[in-house]
Amino acid sequence: MTKNQHLSEVDAGILGLSASAIVLGALTSAFNPPLRITSTPEPDQWLNENWPALLIVTGLLIIVNRGRRIRGIRQGHGGTPPVRRNQIRVIRWWIVVVAFLAAGGATWAAASWMLTEANVAKDPASARIDAVRTSITVGGGVGATVALMLATRRQWLAEHAQNHAQDDATERRFTELYTKAVEQLGSDKASVRLGGFYALERLAQDNESHQQSIVEMICAYLRMTRVPMASEYEGPRSTPAAEDLNGPHNADYGSPTTEGHKATEEQAHELQVRLTAQRILTAHLRPDPDWEGGPTNPKYWPSINLDLAGATLVNLDMDYCQVHAAIFTHARFVGDVKFYGTFFDGQADFTFAEFIEKAIFSQAEFRWHANFDHAHFYSDADFEWVDFNGRANYCNSTFGGIATFNRARFSKQVKFECAEFRENACFDYAIFRRSADFDQRDSSS
């Protein structure tokens, strides 16, 4: 036992004894006339009559003093940490002392009062016997109350242990199913991998506390798998120089309609697996809010973070989805990507992301910072009516098609330093509440 733990035990004991003193004083004060132990001189008469009240006041003062001391120890640095909720604790020794003192005090107080009354009875001897019997009964009642409290505690401990056992069994079952589903994702057969994703979806739906970890596993699959897909979904192999960028159909960098490249069966199956993984994510990120803003979709998973850095995403449709934070650094969006009405509650990072076809962000809302540094839009980029509540960064980004920011609202600083607009850039009715930086690179560089 450490010194702080020892101090805590001593403090608890003192508090228990003080509480016993208060209980004893309260019980004694309830009896009328006041108890006189012996005949006392006149100066001591007040003390003899009011000692229960003094006992109560003293106990209260001790409790206040020790409580402040314990609070000071725990806030300053030392002392035992607070006990976690629902943690099973051993009965302290002072609780037993308090129980015995309560039973003994009740018996003594009852006996003292009744014996005092017996002295003035017509039959003092018989009255004293009845007084002793009654006081013993009172003490027994207090003891029975203590015993009932102990029995209640035993019942609580039994139920607590049963709940722990059930929780452990549930966790073990979840771990087994989760491990099996993850193993399925590593199978060579596409059908087995699909089964693994659907198994993970069911687990997440039934276990809210594990939804984020399952989303992370799905994102990891989309990030890590390197099975080549059909050429019509590959897009450019590398980022072209800005002066040579003519959109995604430039033959030098690959084209969605490149002839002579046929998808193998394995590639086609892998594409379906990836599309399924994407659909599982997006289906559970749409809250479908009611008129008060509350979610109505029973399959909605709230406060989810997405980490799809470096992933290749095909025809991603996140319209009206709501996520907390989203990381899409170095991600490659093949086909049209839709973020129409998407709500980003945390930071959204699209650094070095590549958008092969049209990128639609209309009416999206970024509650925090939006980072599109070095992002490449090979086709049109639509940011109409987008609400940027945090900083917006488009430094060194390249727009190969029409860039539309009509009626966009920039609440904080926005940067377009060294951004390259290959075609028209529209900012009709856009609102800039803070500074907007459109400095371009030196033409001689």
C-alpha positions, 0 to 999 in steps of 0.5 A: 500500500502506498502512502497516498493509499494509506492516507486515503484509508485513514481519511475514510476511517475518520469520515466513517467515525464522524458519520457515526458520531452524527448518527449517535447525536441525532438519535440521542437528540430525538429523545425527550427529556434529554439524557442526564448521565449523572447529576452535574454542577450548575455550570455543566448543566448546559453541556450535559443537556446539549452534548448530542448537538455538540457531537453532531456539529463536531462530526460535521466539522470533521467531515468538511475538513477531511473532505476538503483535504481529500479533494486537495490531494486528488486535485493536487497531485497525489492521492488515489485516482477515482474509482471507475464506474461500475468497478467492483470494490472491497468493503472498507474496514470503516464501513464495518465499524460504522455498522457496529457503532450504529447498532450499538448506539441505537441499542444504547440510546434506546436503553438509556431513554427507556430506563430513564422513563422506567425510573418514574414508572409505577413498577420500576422493576418491570419497566426496566425489564421491558426497557431492556427487551425493547432496546435489544429489539431496536439493536436487533432491528438495526443489525437486521438492516445492516444484514439486509444491506450486505445481502443486497450488496451480495446480490448486486455483486452477483448480477455485476459478475453475470453482466461481466461474464455476458460482456466477455462472452459478447466480446469473444464472439465479436472477436471470433466473427471479426477475425473470420471476416478479416481472413475472408478479405485475404481470400483469392476468391472474389465471392469470399471477399464479398462475404467478408465485407457483408459480415463486417457490415453486419457486425458494425450494425450490431456493435455500435462501439466497433463501427469505427474499427470496422470502417478502418478495416474497410478503408485499409482494404481500399488503400492496400489492395494492389490487384490491377483493375481494368484499364478503363478504370485506371486513369493517368499513371502519373501526374502530368506537368501543368503545361501538358495537361489537357484533361483525362482523355490525353492519350499520353496519360491513359484514357477511359476509352483506351482500346486494346486493353481488356479486363481479365476476369480477376480484374473485373471481380476485384472491381466489383469487390471494391465497388461493394466496399465503397457502397457499404461505406456510403450507405451507412454515412447518410443520416437522411435527416428529418426537418429537425436535423435528426437522422432517420436512417436506421443504418446510419453510423455517426461520427465516422472518420475516413482514412482513404489516403492513397486509395483508388476509388471508382465512381465514388458517390458520397452525396449527402453523406456526413463524416467527421474527418476525411483523409483523401491524400494521394487518393485517385478518384476514377470516374465521376466523384460526387460529394453533393451536399456532403457534410464534413464535420472535421478536417477534409484533406485532399492533398495531392488527390487526383480527380480523373473525371468530373468532381462535384462538391456542390452544396457541400459544407466544410465545418473545419479546414478544407485542404486541396493543396496540389490536387489535380482536377483533370475535368470540371470541378464544381464547388457551387454553393459550398460553405467553407467554415474553416480555411480553404487551401487550393495552393498549387492545385491544377484545374484541367476543366471548368472550375466553378465556385459560384455562390461559394462562401469562404468564412476564413482565409482562402488560398489559390497561390500558384493554382493553375486554371486551364479553362474558365474559373467562375466565382460569380456571387462568391462571398469572401469574409476574410483574405483571398490569395490568388498570387500566381507563379512567376511566368519565367519559372 
